[in-house]
Amino acid sequence: MQQFAKLTKLAYFLLNTSKDNSSLSILACLQTLAKLQNNLINYYKQVTNPHSLNNDNETQQLAIPIQKLKQEHLLVLNTDTIDHILNNENGFIINYEYGKTKEIIFDYDEIETKLRNRISRIRSIDINKFDYFNYQFELYNQDVSLFTDIRRNIKQELLPNDDKIKYRQFLMNTKPDDIRKFLGSLDYVFTYLRNSSDQPRTLTIRNFVQKAIQNKDHLHPFISNQQQPFANLQLKFVINLYEVIEELVFDEIMKNYVKQELSVEACSSDEEKSNIIEQFIRSTYMLENMPQPMKNPNVWMSVLKRLIIPVVTSNIDLTIPLQIYIERTDLWNEDLIEYLDYITIQPNILLRHTYIILNGIETKLAAIQNKTIVVNEQKYIRDWCQTKNEKFHASATATTATTTAAGATTTTNNRAPSKTKKPSKLRVD
């Protein structure tokens, strides 16, 4: 239990669902406790400085979000606190006036001053704003995944490549916080889509939200504003859009927060790392009998990125074989699910190796791309030289022919015209 408390963050419990509010019970407890502390602090401030509570701007500025609480933000008044004040902060003295008496004189003014100083340093807690995380990826049971449920109700398709590029460029120019909120809003919409079996595939996200979701004030404008490009996206593309956003989130944000267990501590040596990468590649997209759609390394990189995101944000056992997760249907595009039976990854390749495998594939692809660029440049130079040589030889040949012809003409023109000999007459004696 102590290990769980040490490794688990409070924000992971702030889950929201569309049908069951029981997961929000912990929020009610937190809000009640935070409200109690705020009341104590506000009462103290009202007694010591009655004008401080009238300044709403100051109060709002000092309030700290409930999901960012730390130990120093809590009002702790227990026996340990009092003992510390008494023993270490001059809260009492021993009365020596009566010889060897054990009488203690408490300095109540000093104790009160110490307590007031402690309370004055504590900030109010914002109990009205919560960042909900609608978790769509069920790590332990793919049958209850949002993706699986949505695909069961609404047949999904891949976005056209031009649209993918357009959306990715748009999001790359967007603030990371807006991307995170947009992704959270999509998660919230997905909790409603999973239970909607009679929706047209061509219905837009915005129209579905207006039709099915009553409380939509907290949704990101990318979904609710008709002027935004995502609001008019049809429901048959929503999962592929989510996958595109997840890859972007990994590349731009999550890549910088990968656990040491997935990077530095994943392998004990460089040799082990190289072996793991080679084994994975040989058993996946380089496998001889692997279907052609699965031979694209970019497909595997996309799956690995989207697998790492929930692994980074969850406290799960990283020694589980990667095969168990990589064969999940909710990680793959719908048109590739039929080929998952071809995947057989060695049991020594574990979940903790995911990130180093991804880096290994990226490094190999970059090397191949650089080699291709060099080969293309060499071919271009060779072709250019050959073309230049051909033009040079053609020009030289033409010049030689012209010179020869000109010389022949000059010789002919300079030669004296030949005289026709008359037949000689023979004299007969």
Rosetta blueprint (number, residue, H / E / L):
1 M L
2 Q H
3 Q H
4 F H
5 A H
6 K H
7 L H
8 T L
9 K L
10 L H
11 A H
12 Y H
13 F H
14 L L
15 L L
16 N L
17 T L
18 S L
19 K L
20 D L
21 N L
22 S H
23 S H
24 L H
25 S H
26 I H
27 L H
28 A H
29 C H
30 L H
31 Q H
32 T H
33 L H
34 A H
35 K H
36 L H
37 Q H
38 N H
39 N H
40 L H
41 I H
42 N H
43 Y H
44 Y H
45 K H
46 Q H
47 V H
48 T H
49 N L
50 P L
51 H L
52 S H
53 L H
54 N H
55 N L
56 D H
57 N H
58 E H
59 T H
60 Q H
61 Q H
62 L H
63 A L
64 I E
65 P E
66 I H
67 Q H
68 K H
69 L L
70 K L
71 Q H
72 E H
73 H H
74 L L
75 L L
76 V L
77 L L
78 N L
79 T H
80 D H
81 T H
82 I H
83 D H
84 H H
85 I H
86 L H
87 N H
88 N H
89 E L
90 N L
91 G L
92 F E
93 I E
94 I E
95 N L
96 Y L
97 E L
98 Y L
99 G L
100 K L
101 T L
102 K L
103 E L
104 I E
105 I E
106 F E
107 D L
108 Y H
109 D H
110 E H
111 I H
112 E H
113 T H
114 K H
115 L H
116 R H
117 N H
118 R H
119 I H
120 S H
121 R L
122 I L
123 R L
124 S L
125 I E
126 D E
127 I L
128 N L
129 K L
130 F L
131 D L
132 Y L
133 F L
134 N L
135 Y L
136 Q L
137 F L
138 E L
139 L L
140 Y L
141 N L
142 Q H
143 D H
144 V H
145 S L
146 L H
147 F H
148 T H
149 D H
150 I H
151 R H
152 R H
153 N H
154 I L
155 K L
156 Q L
157 E L
158 L L
159 L L
160 P L
161 N H
162 D H
163 D H
164 K H
165 I H
166 K H
167 Y H
168 R H
169 Q H
170 F H
171 L H
172 M H
173 N L
174 T L
175 K L
176 P H
177 D H
178 D H
179 I H
180 R H
181 K H
182 F H
183 L H
184 G H
185 S H
186 L H
187 D H
188 Y H
189 V H
190 F H
191 T H
192 Y H
193 L H
194 R L
195 N L
196 S L
197 S L
198 D L
199 Q L
200 P L
201 R L
202 T L
203 L L
204 T E
205 I H
206 R H
207 N H
208 F H
209 V H
210 Q H
211 K H
212 A H
213 I L
214 Q L
215 N L
216 K L
217 D L
218 H L
219 L L
220 H L
221 P H
222 F H
223 I H
224 S H
225 N L
226 Q L
227 Q L
228 Q L
229 P H
230 F H
231 A H
232 N H
233 L L
234 Q E
235 L H
236 K H
237 F H
238 V H
239 I H
240 N H
241 L H
242 Y H
243 E H
244 V H
245 I H
246 E H
247 E H
248 L H
249 V H
250 F H
251 D H
252 E H
253 I L
254 M H
255 K H
256 N H
257 Y H
258 V L
259 K L
260 Q H
261 E H
262 L H
263 S L
264 V L
265 E L
266 A L
267 C L
268 S L
269 S L
270 D H
271 E H
272 E H
273 K H
274 S H
275 N H
276 I H
277 I H
278 E H
279 Q H
280 F H
281 I H
282 R H
283 S L
284 T L
285 Y L
286 M L
287 L L
288 E L
289 N L
290 M L
291 P L
292 Q H
293 P H
294 M H
295 K L
296 N L
297 P H
298 N H
299 V H
300 W H
301 M H
302 S H
303 V H
304 L H
305 K H
306 R H
307 L H
308 I H
309 I H
310 P H
311 V H
312 V H
313 T L
314 S L
315 N L
316 I L
317 D L
318 L L
319 T L
320 I L
321 P E
322 L H
323 Q H
324 I H
325 Y H
326 I H
327 E L
328 R L
329 T H
330 D H
331 L H
332 W L
333 N L
334 E H
335 D H
336 L H
337 I H
338 E H
339 Y H
340 L H
341 D H
342 Y H
343 I L
344 T L
345 I L
346 Q L
347 P L
348 N L
349 I L
350 L E
351 L H
352 R H
353 H H
354 T H
355 Y H
356 I H
357 I H
358 L H
359 N H
360 G H
361 I H
362 E H
363 T H
364 K H
365 L H
366 A H
367 A H
368 I H
369 Q H
370 N H
371 K H
372 T H
373 I H
374 V H
375 V H
376 N H
377 E H
378 Q H
379 K H
380 Y H
381 I H
382 R H
383 D H
384 W H
385 C H
386 Q H
387 T H
388 K H
389 N H
390 E H
391 K H
392 F H
393 H H
394 A H
395 S H
396 A H
397 T H
398 A H
399 T H
400 T H
401 A H
402 T H
403 T H
404 T H
405 A H
406 A H
407 G H
408 A H
409 T H
410 T H
411 T H
412 T H
413 N H
414 N H
415 R L
416 A L
417 P L
418 S L
419 K L
420 T L
421 K L
422 K L
423 P L
424 S L
425 K L
426 L L
427 R L
428 V L
429 D L
